[in-house]
Amino acid sequence: MSNAIELRDVTRKFGRVSAADSMDFHVPAGSITGLLGRNGAGKTTAMAMISGQDRPSSGSVEVLGGNPFENSEILRNITFVRDNQRYPDGYKLHHVLRIAPDFAPNWSTEVAEELVERLHIPSRVQITKFSRGQVSSVAIVLGLASRAAVTLLDEPYLGLDVTARATFHEMLLRDFAEHPRTVLLSTHLIEESERMLDRVVIVDRGRTVVECDAEEARKLAFTVSGVPDAVDGFSAGYRVLRSQGVGGLKSVTVSGTLDGSAGEKAARHNVRLAPVSLQDLVAAHGEAETTEQSMGAMS
């Protein structure tokens, strides 16, 4: 499978701050890939460069075989829905739906109309007066109805209730099956979204820390729990990503494979092992550097 998106050694600096720091990852064409990480990890910066709205300080960004920055041929095949999408004063829903097809050659009026109806988007109220969830609903209409070859969705359902989020998931999967495209989705609602993901990219502090198939990602770490001394004894030799203590018990998330040898070692140390969810893995990597610094200070 060819890649629709490739970032190679990408750094993006804003003054002395690096929002992307030698970031590398690729997104296969025809996949739904989750771009995951804590706030400030570099997800929106990466999407801005992929969409051609920004360019790297160093390194290269390639989309659909070329540099997207100021490249009209590539940009017409990209849709970027941001979590802080803004609309002109006075705009109502019909203004957006009238203009959107001019920027989306694959625009589907049928998808737009179905989403408007199912998400209950007001037609007579100015968008500037919409609730957070209603603004997100408009963004979802633009993202899915565009049927762009590369669709970037940055926190697309902030403020949506559980029914509206389920509608988004259903419509995305259904239309994706009928009209394949490349989707890069950034979200903090990982448990709700992970069933849709073919691939996972986890970024932290501007760097790529995990890049693999979604199923493989869940096998990259596991949790160890028990009394502190036993957990510490088991964890020796593993990279500890996250550490938590409650009362007289301790739980750590370590990088590694939960296999037979780990089970045998757990029996010797009298600790319990458990697989991690994708959400736990993202949270663990978000805390990894702090945990390592704390353990280093204690040693």
C-alpha positions in Angstrom: 0.0 0.0 0.0 1.4 3.4 -1.0 1.5 6.3 1.5 -0.8 9.3 1.1 1.1 11.2 3.8 4.8 11.2 4.8 6.6 13.3 7.3 10.4 12.9 7.3 12.5 14.4 10.1 10.1 17.3 10.5 10.8 20.1 12.9 8.6 23.2 13.4 9.9 25.9 15.7 8.0 28.9 17.0 10.8 31.0 18.4 12.6 28.8 20.9 9.8 26.3 21.2 9.7 23.2 19.0 6.1 22.1 18.3 7.5 19.3 16.1 10.9 17.8 16.9 12.3 15.5 14.2 8.8 14.0 13.7 8.6 11.0 11.4 5.5 9.1 10.4 3.5 8.0 7.4 -0.2 7.4 6.7 -1.0 4.6 4.1 -3.5 5.5 1.4 -6.9 4.3 2.1 -6.5 4.0 5.8 -8.1 5.5 8.9 -5.2 6.5 11.1 -5.4 7.9 14.6 -3.0 10.7 15.4 -3.0 10.5 19.2 -1.3 12.3 22.1 -1.8 14.7 25.0 -2.5 18.4 24.5 0.5 20.2 23.2 2.0 17.0 21.8 2.2 18.4 18.2 -0.9 16.9 16.6 -2.4 20.1 15.3 1.0 21.4 14.2 1.4 18.2 12.2 -2.0 18.5 10.6 -1.4 22.2 9.8 1.7 21.2 7.8 0.0 18.3 6.1 -2.8 20.6 5.0 -0.4 23.1 3.6 -1.5 25.8 6.1 2.0 25.8 7.6 5.4 24.5 6.5 8.2 22.9 8.5 11.3 24.7 9.8 13.2 21.7 8.5 12.5 18.2 7.1 9.9 17.4 4.5 6.1 16.9 4.4 4.7 15.0 1.4 1.0 14.5 0.6 -0.3 12.7 -2.4 3.2 12.6 -3.8 4.1 16.3 -3.4 4.7 19.2 -1.1 1.3 20.6 -0.1 2.4 24.1 0.8 1.1 26.6 -1.8 0.3 23.6 -4.1 -3.2 24.2 -5.4 -3.4 20.8 -7.2 -2.7 18.9 -4.0 -4.7 21.3 -1.7 -7.9 20.8 -3.7 -7.7 17.1 -2.6 -7.3 17.9 1.1 -9.9 18.8 3.7 -8.8 20.0 7.1 -11.4 20.3 9.8 -9.9 22.0 12.9 -11.2 22.0 16.4 -11.4 25.8 16.3 -13.0 26.2 12.9 -14.1 29.9 12.4 -16.8 31.3 10.1 -17.5 34.9 8.9 -20.0 36.9 10.9 -23.6 36.6 9.7 -23.0 33.1 8.1 -25.7 30.6 8.5 -25.7 26.9 7.6 -26.9 27.5 4.0 -24.0 29.9 3.4 -21.5 27.2 4.3 -23.2 24.5 2.3 -23.4 26.7 -0.8 -19.7 27.6 -0.7 -18.2 24.3 0.4 -18.6 22.4 -3.0 -16.4 25.1 -4.6 -13.5 23.8 -2.5 -14.4 20.1 -2.6 -14.5 18.5 -6.1 -15.9 15.3 -4.6 -18.6 17.0 -2.6 -21.7 14.9 -1.7 -24.9 16.8 -1.2 -26.6 13.6 -0.1 -24.1 13.1 2.8 -24.3 16.7 3.8 -28.1 16.7 3.9 -28.2 13.4 5.9 -25.7 14.7 8.5 -27.6 18.0 8.8 -30.8 16.2 9.6 -29.4 13.6 11.9 -27.2 16.0 13.8 -30.1 18.5 14.1 -28.1 21.5 12.9 -30.1 24.7 13.1 -30.6 26.5 9.8 -31.9 29.9 10.9 -29.3 30.7 13.6 -26.0 32.4 12.8 -23.1 30.0 13.2 -21.3 32.5 15.5 -24.2 31.9 18.0 -24.0 28.1 17.8 -23.1 25.9 20.8 -19.7 24.1 20.8 -21.4 20.9 19.7 -23.3 22.6 16.9 -20.1 24.1 15.6 -18.5 20.6 15.7 -21.5 19.3 13.8 -21.0 21.7 10.9 -17.3 20.8 10.8 -18.2 17.1 10.6 -20.5 17.9 7.6 -17.7 19.6 5.9 -15.2 16.8 6.6 -17.3 13.9 5.6 -19.3 15.4 2.7 -16.2 16.7 1.1 -15.0 13.1 0.3 -11.6 14.5 -0.1 -8.8 12.2 -1.0 -7.1 13.2 2.3 -9.4 14.1 5.2 -7.9 15.6 8.3 -10.2 15.7 11.4 -8.7 17.5 14.4 -10.9 16.8 17.5 -14.0 16.8 15.3 -16.6 16.1 17.9 -15.9 18.5 20.8 -19.2 19.2 22.6 -21.2 16.5 20.8 -23.4 14.2 22.9 -23.0 10.4 22.7 -25.8 10.1 20.1 -24.2 12.6 17.8 -20.8 11.0 18.2 -22.3 7.6 17.3 -23.8 9.2 14.2 -20.4 10.5 13.2 -18.7 7.1 13.6 -21.5 5.4 11.7 -21.5 7.8 8.8 -17.7 7.9 8.5 -17.4 4.1 8.4 -20.3 3.7 6.0 -19.1 6.4 3.5 -15.5 5.4 3.8 -16.5 1.8 2.7 -18.4 3.2 -0.3 -15.9 5.9 -1.2 -12.4 5.0 0.2 -10.1 7.9 1.1 -7.3 8.6 3.6 -8.5 9.8 7.0 -6.2 11.2 9.7 -8.2 11.6 13.0 -7.0 13.3 16.1 -9.1 12.7 19.2 -9.0 12.4 23.0 -12.1 10.1 23.0 -9.9 7.1 22.2 -12.1 4.4 23.6 -15.0 5.5 21.4 -12.8 5.8 18.3 -10.3 3.0 18.4 -12.6 0.5 16.7 -12.5 2.6 13.5 -8.7 2.9 13.4 -6.5 0.8 11.1 -3.3 2.5 12.2 -2.0 4.5 15.2 0.5 7.3 15.4 1.2 8.5 19.0 3.2 11.7 19.3 4.6 13.3 22.5 6.5 16.5 22.9 6.7 16.9 19.1 8.2 13.5 18.5 6.7 10.2 17.2 6.8 7.6 19.9 4.6 4.9 18.4 3.7 4.2 14.8 2.1 0.8 13.9 -1.2 -1.0 13.1 -3.8 -0.4 15.8 -3.9 -4.1 16.8 -0.1 -4.1 17.2 -0.2 -1.0 19.4 -2.2 -2.7 22.1 0.7 -5.3 22.4 3.4 -2.7 23.0 3.0 -2.4 26.8 1.3 -3.9 29.8 0.5 -3.1 33.4 2.1 -4.6 36.5 0.4 -4.4 39.9 1.0 -5.6 43.4 2.9 -4.5 46.5 5.6 -1.9 45.6 8.7 -4.0 46.3 7.4 -6.9 44.1 6.4 -4.5 41.3 9.8 -2.8 41.4 11.5 -6.2 41.3 9.5 -7.4 38.3 9.9 -4.0 36.5 13.7 -4.1 36.7 14.9 -4.3 33.1 11.7 -2.8 31.6 11.1 0.8 30.6 8.6 2.1 33.0 6.2 4.5 31.2 3.8 5.3 34.0 3.7 4.7 37.8 0.8 5.0 40.2 0.4 4.2 43.8 -2.8 3.6 45.9 -2.5 2.8 49.5 -0.1 -0.1 49.9 -0.3 -1.1 46.2 1.5 0.0 43.1 0.7 -0.2 39.4 3.1 0.6 36.6 2.8 0.5 32.8 5.9 -0.9 31.2 7.0 -1.1 27.6 7.2 -4.7 26.4 5.3 -7.8 25.3 2.9 -9.6 27.6 4.1 -13.1 26.7 4.8 -16.4 28.5 8.2 -15.3 29.9 6.6 -12.2 31.4 3.9 -14.5 33.0 6.6 -16.7 34.5 8.5 -13.8 35.9 5.2 -12.4 37.3 4.6 -15.7 39.2 8.0 -15.5 40.8 7.5 -11.9 42.0 3.8 -12.5 42.9 2.5 -9.6 40.8 -0.5 -9.3 38.4 -0.2 -8.5 34.7 -2.8 -7.0 32.4 -2.9 -5.7 28.8 -3.3 -2.0 28.2 -6.0 -0.3 26.2 -5.0 2.1 23.5 -6.1 5.0 25.7 -3.9 3.7 28.5 -1.0 3.5 26.1 -1.4 7.1 25.0 -1.7 8.3 28.6 1.4 6.3 29.6 3.6 7.8 26.8 2.3 11.2 27.8 3.7 10.6 31.3 6.8 8.6 30.4 9.4 11.3 30.6 8.1 12.6 34.0 8.0 9.0 35.4 11.6 8.3 34.2 12.9 11.6 35.7 11.2 10.8 39.0 12.6 7.3 39.1 16.1 8.6 38.2 15.9 11.1 41.1 15.1 8.3 43.5 17.9 6.0 42.4 
